[in-house]
């Protein structure tokens, strides 16, 4: 039996009241009242970030994971795991707003148009200037036939389609402009998939051939969404913007997002959230370029399969559940109207193709951007984002896999982890045991302010320094016997203090715990094991790899030396490593501009052999061997062995 | 300056109040209050049917056409031409409801499926039973690729498309049915127009090959909408229903409808109205056949260009204005979802192609149904509906024209005209001048009740009888000198009384006036002139026509003898005439079933030469010559000359 309960919600500044059926979750009541409670784990009760305090009233706890007995007796509950059973009064802590500023300048690398780009040859979206003879009593041809004839006189188009929405505006547009118009046409000339040409829109009069025609390359990352506004006529990029994916409040990784989307109207909410992120970026980019979203007639979208499924409102549960299958890898061409993208409603939406549930368009586009698929050299490409996807190969063969590394290197699942934004410690050095003041850290903070936490590159250098200086043993345990106040036993076991409370932004110590280190060790072990399994699958060793290409916006902050020292990257000559930046959007940009590049992505997706690690024993063994710093087999890391032996005090 | 006016509306049974800005029309205020005032002329102030009485308050008359000075001083106004300028009290007469019963049994002719119909060969919509190997860790193919492979194993389909809406339901449907489903596919195999195959829907499990797969043939007439529910598997018709087109209340002919649709939200309203008519018929047809609208996966729609434009929500103004051009003659294939047709939302909507603004799909489909385009014989085909469209030709050539005959033969524009429904006088005989009781009529009434008016076939026989018996002269003037009370001078000039007040349903005399006769004369003259011009355009005389085919639901009630006597039809041997019934829906039915027939309609539309009569001097001369009964040149009507000379008392 359900009853209606009155829910009173106290926030820092206000008190709100809403009514909801008994049995509803606290998060649902809050959402109904317009309060957005962050649920980084997607409402699974795993992260403990949605804690609220029940002052009075009956509730029912499904789970109290991460809460202490004291928390529980003080009325603290997980909002995503607690149902309302009577009238209740709930106190909500201040919701942590995401830092809204991304280090855009750092993530964007100036990308020139492809050399000799000629939109007349390479571009699938064309603009034609048309002058028609008006209808007369001697020529009563219908408007649409008349327009088709005029377009065909300029282009080799066998079949031209038109949507009902464009047809509705055709007659008035032709007459208002006295039969002198410019037609924007998706020529359908993509590749051999039977796609017909399609009229996107009519523009008044004859548009100058050099006037911009707008497109956009979009990358939907689990963490970050990026938009590049592109002039399709000359290929130049007019604006490059990035912003957090608004879905973050509903889960930090793809698994949490899938789980959230499977509940209630989660699927619609996820679609709405990512669209809001993209649409805001598009508006902002258009403002920068002094144009209008309605003038964008084509977008190419890259992203992992979960991001693409959520964008399109497609169910994504089968991606999460064995045997890990997507609804679709090769997305049919869409019109913006169909998904609510804020560009011209008839604009072409081209979602780039993926390979498997965890190797998506971001990777096929990344491979294109890396050009490894055209090279004689054997390349190992890794996209370091919320997950780690790896591709090994050359122009003749390509193998790929995905490591469920988790978002540890993006700061999630780590006590004082944070993203690489203002206030993040991005590099750390620790004094040696033989110094006057041993085991003391020094660090660099993004924007040079008081630190708030540690980002991925900071975590890598921290672990490397702790390991090399003996704060951490090979197995990843903090040495509690050291004579320094930096090492101590905390709530969650052994921990190392990176910054004392008085030095920090929030007035609490910034630490790294054994639990954090374990999470990071698992992540790096998964990635390294992925390298090994891919190489072994084609009978190679990692030493035989000619170049090691690192994509993903996080990739460019990695200190190669440190990453090798913790065993995240293999111990190769440093000059084999190359940073490529956000390869996903770069690939989307090329695909947006050039039909041949677009076709190459399709072909690359077709010839990539996917290796499913979760059912691979070799992977499990490689993973276990990599659960050390840098590795159980030190012969695999000769340069690290050398450094270690130089450091004093090592076991 | 506008102000808000309170409008009080008194109907027979109730008083309603609404508020509207000053300057609004009385019809708008009524619509806002939920009262539907009939506007048969489309709100042009021409028909005088929307008269209401303003009891008090200020109004502004744009026009008072058809109102007498007495009417005006009594406060009567045309609701479609009168604006509200203060608080007003308006009295509304009882709205004449359309008789909701059509003589369905009479209009429907049993139509067998094409001989040897084999859906596997002829049908463009196919149902495949599929059994797929479920995904596994060894085969992680995405759902949509897996399904495509299964379909391609059974059908020669190069490119298969899927809408986002179907894609959203794919995964769950496949899993819930354990990878055993039946797929309904539009094979795209229509004709060479680059159309891709498209998945329409998945059905659970393996559907029996003999189980019905539903389609519908639809004819949208200006007056009547017809739906045939068809089993696409065996071609049989499961239900045939007709109903008035709900747009009638917004205009009796296409011109009035176009004008109405051009005002305010008229276009949306017209679309809504015709959809309501079609959707009701579909629901009723499905009930009869014990099935569900959602199971209909394909429709073929016929109708004149204005009806098709209004159905699709396309602007139709250019159809009405010189040089009379449609937005589109060959409509792109649509999904039901796009226009709101109540069948499966993904079902294919195939609007058959037209030729010109006044020669539409109803005529191309009619030609197909008549088979004249495959015959050696020279045929003259006429579709008698609200307009009169004519096609002349054989398997080698086809010429066509449209006569703006107007709806006089459907009873509109005639004082006591009405449609062929209950209470309509459908045939009339008049006694000769040499009889005891000369010039006395006798008549037959549909359903044998007291007469309410005269329908088209009644008007034809009435004029023929009046002419042959000397009540009417050759020029169409009523002879007021006759010694009979049936002939008299009325409000609108000379008139002939067909039924006295005490004999009628409404207690008023049923008459025909000189004005009515003039309207009918113009209509018949336009049609006859059309015949002549078409024949002359190819160097033929009407005597050289081998067969004369009459389509349109009205066609089958015409008494050939009488129609020749008034000069509506040419004076040919009666056995050259043939009734074909509703050829428009019959053609749609064949096109729905058979890809070859569908292609033939397309080709027929392509090879019909359209002759625009409004710019044709020959037509004007032929029209003037035909403005007599039966014609100025009696040699063209030898059989009528004979009959006339037999009748006594003729001048």
Interface residues (C-beta under 8 A of the other chain):
Chain A: X135 X136 X137 X139 X140 X141 X142 X143 X144 X145 X158 X159 X161 X162 X163 X164 X167 X168 X170 X171 X172 X175 X193 X194 X195 X196 X312 X313 X314 X315 X317 X318 X322 X323 X324 X325 X326 X327 X328 X329 X330 X332 X334 X338 X339 X356 X357 X610 X612 X614 X615
Chain B: X135 X136 X137 X139 X140 X141 X142 X143 X144 X145 X158 X159 X161 X162 X163 X164 X167 X168 X170 X171 X172 X175 X193 X194 X195 X196 X312 X313 X314 X315 X317 X318 X322 X323 X324 X325 X326 X327 X328 X329 X330 X332 X334 X338 X339 X356 X357 X610 X612 X614 X615
